Amino acid sequence: MNTSTINKNAWNQLADKNITVQFIDVTLRGCAQVMFQNNPLTGLLFFIAIFIGAFLESMPAVAFGCLLGTVVSTLTAYISKLDTASLRSGLYGYNGCLVGVALPTFLENTPFVWLSIVLGSIVSVIATISLMDFLKNWKVAALTAPFVLVSWTILLASYSFLGIKGVALPAPALPQQFIEPIGSIPHSDIVADIFRGVSEVFLLSSVIVGIIFVIGLAVSSIWAAVFAIVGSLLAFIVAILLKGDFVSIHTGLYSFSAVLTAIALGSTFNKPSYRVLAYAIVGVIFTVFVQGALDIILEPFGIPTLTMPFVLASWLFLVPNQDIMPEHRQS
């Protein structure tokens, strides 16, 4: 994750002096850190895109859940008096942000779901601390694993409680070969599907949302924006060649984890170069296979893979690449 020194512009100077502005700043950075960016403007653009996408898909609860999750997890980090540098960079907010997106997406909108968002966001901070400590010997970040573990727990629990009843969870079923061959995809669909792949990072399938996300990335890092597009395109091509499910490909479900893997391996934890590009390409291709495998593994349980394909692939590829990662990660 990006924890680089924060530039002392007017906004940051105000954030240093005013605790309210600082909290807003950290909350925005928490949303931006979902795609590894330590930039409040990027976070603001992400929030705008999420609200647009959520209302376009008639799921306003997703937008408000995202905001609630980010605020609660950020507040938890403040109350817990955690590492100041990581806190100010938003590293304790992004998992809560995703918890707030996921639960209203898959569960019925009841008061208990909102309480679950609050609980899940708090636990996501605890899980982040635990995983950071566990993984430090391998010099890899917790990534979105806390979000996945917390969300999986709550989504699985929904099968036991009517108060948090699932309404959009995958239907539990035994694994089977159900994929039908697909035909050629028009070029215009390819372009749209690339941006849908980016938007699915926040469980939204919208071209306009994906475009805003890419703009938000470019505001913070051109390389991050480039690798997001490359990751989505490459995952789309691989899924097409492997004859994956057309609906999943079209809506970006094979691409969103690949987008995160591409940004992580290509520009966040490694300095962009030809070697890094080749390394990231292999990682992205493997992420698509992990996506397909986890889809089958989790099918009997009736829960989505979320971003776990990205987490597993990135952990696998981040541990051995000591010679191409930045110097501050080699020590």
Secondary structure, 3 states (H helix, E strand, C coil): CCCCCCCCCHHHHHHHHCHHHHHHHHHHHHHHHHHCCCCHHHHHHHHHHHHHHHHHCCCHHHHHHHHHHHHHHHHHHHHCCCCHHHHHCCCCCHHHHHHHHHHHHHECCCHHHHHHHHHHHHHHHHHHHHHHHHHHHHCCCCCCHHHHHHHHHHHHHCCCCHHHCECCCCCCCCCCCCCCCCCCCCHHHHHHHHHHHHHHHHCCCCHHHHHHHHHHHHHHCHHHHHHHHHHHHHHHHHHHHCCCCHHHHHCCCCCHHHHHHHHHHHHHCCCCCHHHHHHHHHHHHHHHHHHHHHHHHHHHHCCCCCCHHHHHHHHHHHCCCCCCCCHHHCC
